[in-house]
Amino acid sequence: MAPLAPGLVIGAPQSGAGKTMLTIGLQRAFARRGLRVKGAKCGPDYIDPAFHRAAIGHASVNLDGFAMEVPLLRGLAARAAENADLVIAEGAMGLFDGARAAGRSGAPADIARLLDWPMLLVIDARAAAQSIAAIAHGCATFPGAPRIAGIIVNRVASERHARMIEDGFARIALPLLGTIRRDDAMALPERHLGLVQAGETEGIDARIDAIADRIAGQCDLDAIRAAASPTARAPLPPLAVRPPGQRIAVARDDAFSFLYPHLLDAWRAAGAELRFFSPLADDAPAEDCDACWLPGGYPELRAARIAANRGFLTGLRTFAATRPVHGECGGYMVLGRTLQDADGTTHAMAGLLPVDTSMARRKLTLGYRRATLRHDAGFAPAGRELFGHEFHYATITASEGEPLADMADAEGNALPPAGHRAGNVTGSFFHLIA
């Protein structure tokens, strides 16, 4: 049996240091050397893994230390390391940041320690020089710190700035494995939920090539590869979240792209067939399917187009009359009566759930959630606790009818009931993980 690929985690003291840029640059740089590279994302995120796919041509798995039980986490990491030479995982937020409750932790540092993957730390050099080494030393010696493989310093202003940074690292034992010069042209475009999706970013392949060129020229790729640690074999347990049907119509396009690969893989492993369709292309769920799933995404950016796509909306209503339909976040908004875009224009949606939503009245909702369904659904029975998260700016402007689930935050504190259930149709802002 071939050994599993070694892995490492890209972490940072805080968000915005350049983790995604470094991750995709390293992934592409090693792939160009002929290595079979796989990607992973520590935590709940749909956008960054799509950039990993653009960099290496393979789907990137989410490794969520809070929402996933340890056997699932280890099994997914082992699966990612099969038929590969290197796994490069990207952390979320700061390396010690994340929910800690009920014996679970979503912090990237804890995921790295659990998998015995070292962490490559990227630190933003703006407004600091020798002090960057002190930050790195503090991260490496903080209680519960993973093994730090080395440091990459990003956004270095000049050769003099680089020499000052090197002077700081001469005083500590951590290796400095690269200094990346500041270049605003390497920045990736952003919008309200983070980076603009990889599939919508103009010239994405050329952008990633340019980033890889810069990183390969300014970082010690040999030392970074040598620092990765072996991945332990672990069986992949069956996911407790069952397929919502035997043949599932799944919306997939630029407006409906937020669905975790491990869920799709688990549904396939349980014997389900997935049939993808595009609401933006005015497709309806196939008549020979017995369930429909509308993931989250950015329907608010294309609300007028969706409202005009009568084939999709009429077909969805016909489907929902006899078979289950579920919507997550953006999918939930489309299942509602109306969606008000950021300009204040109100668009008629499917009208299958008694809820109206708005992007004109923005309010950030963010965090892990624990949901308990009030009634059986195709994907889980009533009373089962489900782990997931919310991340949206949309607000509910009008709502009535039956809630879908009782909700709690990461620590188990009760939140108001959420979502809706009407006949065969269910939906909520809750993104299911496990």
C-alpha positions, 0 to 999 in steps of 0.5 A: 500500500502506497504511503499517504502524502505528507501535509502542512497547514498555512496559518497566520496570526490574523486574517488578511496576512496573505494565506490564500495567496501563499496557499494557491501560489505554493500549490501551483508552484509545486504542481509545476514541479510535477508533484501531485498536490492536494488542497484542504481548508481548515474551517467553514469556507466555500470560496478559498477551496475554489481557488485551490481547485483553480490552482491544482485542478482537484477539489479541496476538502474542508477540515472543520475541527468544530463541526466535525467529529475527530474520526471524520476529520482524520478520515477526510485528511487521509482521503485527501492524502491518497494518490498525492505527493503533498497536501497544502491546507489553508487555515482560517482567521488567526491560527488560534482563533475559532470556537471552543466548546463541547470538547471541540475546537475550530482553531487551525492550530488545533487541527494541525496538532490533531493531524500532526501536520506542521504549520507554515506561518505567514506574517504581514510585514506592514508596519513592522520589521524585527518585531515580526520575529517576536510575533512568530516566537510568540505564536510558536510558544503559545500554549497549544501551539502546533509545530511551526515549520517556518515563517514566510513574511509577506508584503516586504517593502524593500531590500532594507526592510528584508534585512531588518526582518532577517536581523530579527529572525537571527535571534530566534530558532525559527527558520525564515523560509521566504520574504515576499515583496509587496505587490498590489497586482497580486491582490485578488478582488473581493466582495461582501462574503470574501474574495470574488469566486475563482470562476468569476475572477478574470484571468484566474489562471494567469493570476495564479501563475504570476503568484506562483512565479513570485513565491517560487522566486522568493521562498525556499520551496525545497525546505517547505516541502521537506517540512511537511509531515506524514499523514496518518491512515484513518478510515472515513466513517459514514456521514450521519447526514443522509442523502435527501433522495436517491436521485438528487437535483443539485443547483450548481452555477455562479449563483448556487456554488456553496456546497461542501464536497464531503457532503456530495461524496458522502451522498454518492457513497451512500448510493445516491445519484447527483444531477446538476442543473443551472438556474441561471441557465433557466434549467429546472430540476429534472423530472426523474429526480426525487429530491432537489437541493438549492445550495447557497451562493450569490443569488442576490447579485443575479436576482433580476435574472433569476426572477425572469427565468420562468422555466426554472421557477415554474419547474421548481414549483411543479417539482416541489408539489410532489417531492422535497426541496431544500434551500441553504442560505442563498437557496433559502432566499430563492425559495422565499416570496421576494428578494430585495437586492442591494439597490433596493429593487424587489424581485419575485422569487419562487414563493414556496416559503413564507419569507421575504429577504433583503440585501438592502438592509444589510446586517452581518450574521456569522458563526457556528450553529447547532440546529435541531430539526423540529420534523423529519427532513430528507437529510436528517430525522427530527431531534438530531443535532446538526452542526453547521454555520451561518455567514450572510448579510441578508436580513429577513423583512417579513416572515410567518409560518412554521420554523424548520429548526431550533437553533443554538450557537457554538456554545449551546446558547439558545437562539431564536428558531430559524428557517421555514417548512411548508409542505415538501419545502424546507430552508434556512440560512444554516449551512450544513457541515455534519 
